[in-house]
Amino acid sequence: MMGRYPGMWGKQGAGAVHEGQPLWRRSSMCGNESECVEVAVREGQVLARDSKALGRTPLGFTASVWTEFLHAVAQGELNGL
């Protein structure tokens, strides 16, 4: 699961910035949909936002909390919520 942490996406990964702003990424499963969760890494935090509400302040998570969340998703622990 560690390879799925956004900070591990290489030189052009979610830790990159563009014109001083976080480089937001979304799952390839979103395709051309506009209703996706986007993630970025900035200042040691994983940021998450709703692609439909770009004006809202993104949520910030520590790397360990984000990794725990990804693990829970992968294990199906959040199914049915």
C-alpha positions in Angstrom: 0.0 0.0 0.0 2.9 2.4 0.6 3.4 2.8 -3.2 -0.1 4.3 -3.4 0.7 7.1 -1.1 0.7 10.3 -3.3 4.1 11.3 -2.2 5.5 8.2 -3.9 4.4 9.2 -7.4 7.8 10.2 -8.6 9.2 13.5 -9.8 5.9 14.6 -11.3 3.8 13.2 -8.5 1.3 14.9 -6.2 4.1 16.5 -4.2 4.9 18.7 -7.3 3.6 22.3 -7.6 2.5 24.2 -10.6 2.8 28.0 -10.5 3.1 27.9 -6.7 -0.1 25.7 -6.3 -0.4 22.0 -5.4 -0.5 19.7 -8.4 -3.9 18.0 -7.9 -4.3 14.4 -9.0 -7.4 12.3 -9.4 -8.0 8.6 -10.1 -7.8 7.4 -13.6 -11.1 5.7 -12.8 -12.8 9.2 -12.9 -12.2 9.5 -16.6 -13.9 12.8 -17.8 -16.2 12.9 -14.8 -16.3 16.1 -12.8 -17.4 14.4 -9.6 -14.1 13.1 -8.1 -12.0 13.4 -5.1 -8.6 15.0 -5.9 -5.4 14.7 -3.8 -2.2 16.6 -3.6 0.8 16.7 -1.3 1.9 20.1 0.1 4.0 21.1 3.1 4.1 17.5 4.6 0.3 17.0 4.3 -1.9 15.1 2.0 -4.6 17.4 0.8 -8.0 16.2 -0.5 -10.8 18.1 -2.2 -14.0 17.7 -4.0 -13.6 18.4 -7.7 -17.1 20.0 -7.7 -16.2 22.5 -5.0 -12.8 23.8 -5.9 -13.4 27.0 -3.9 -13.6 25.2 -0.6 -10.6 24.8 1.6 -9.2 21.3 1.1 -9.0 18.8 3.9 -5.4 18.1 5.2 -4.2 14.8 6.6 -0.9 13.6 7.9 0.9 10.9 5.9 0.2 8.3 8.5 -3.5 9.0 8.7 -3.8 9.0 4.9 -2.0 5.7 4.7 -4.3 4.2 7.3 -7.3 5.5 5.3 -6.0 3.9 2.1 -5.4 0.6 3.9 -9.0 0.7 5.3 -10.4 1.3 1.8 -8.3 -1.5 0.3 -9.4 -3.9 3.0 -13.1 -3.1 2.5 -13.4 -1.8 6.1 -15.4 1.2 4.9 -17.9 -0.6 2.7 -21.4 0.2 3.4 -20.7 3.6 5.1 
